[in-house]
Amino acid sequence: MEEVLKLTDSKGVDFVFDSTYQSSSFEISAKVLKSGGTFIILGGSNVQKEDSTIAKIVAEKKGSWVVADLVPYSKVGVTDEIQKTRIGAGLYDAIRYIEQGQLKPVIKTVGWNELLDTLHDMQKGKSQQGKVVFDLSKK
């Protein structure tokens, strides 16, 4: 947490994705969120309660968040039909988030001339892209 705040001059980051399924990690991650930033949590649906520490931190930062809990999609102890229904509901939610502008994929396409610089930027943590696509036909 300290390193992130140091690198951002204590401003925090625009986007946090925490996939640990640990409330203690969610709290640390929420603290590095920039004012107005977006916080996506994988797991922990109970953190959205208004009185939770994490909810208070995100609210203070005027941030937005999405809680995506994959545990309900686990196949342990459920029939194939229930599994299909759960996955369908999750995909429906993802489509809704995209339609509402809450989830926007960030994709950068690079060719040979940009490939090494892009990889170096990613390695140094300077990349702003979500996904990078290497196009063999692009120079």
Secondary structure, 3 states (H helix, E strand, C coil): CHHHHHHCCCCCEEEEEECCCCHHHHHHHHHCEEEEEEEEEECCHHHHCCCCHHHHHHHHCCCEEEEECCHHHCCCCCCHHHHHHHHHHHHHHHHHHHHCCCCCCCEEEECHHHHHHHHHHHHCCCCCCCEEEECCCCC
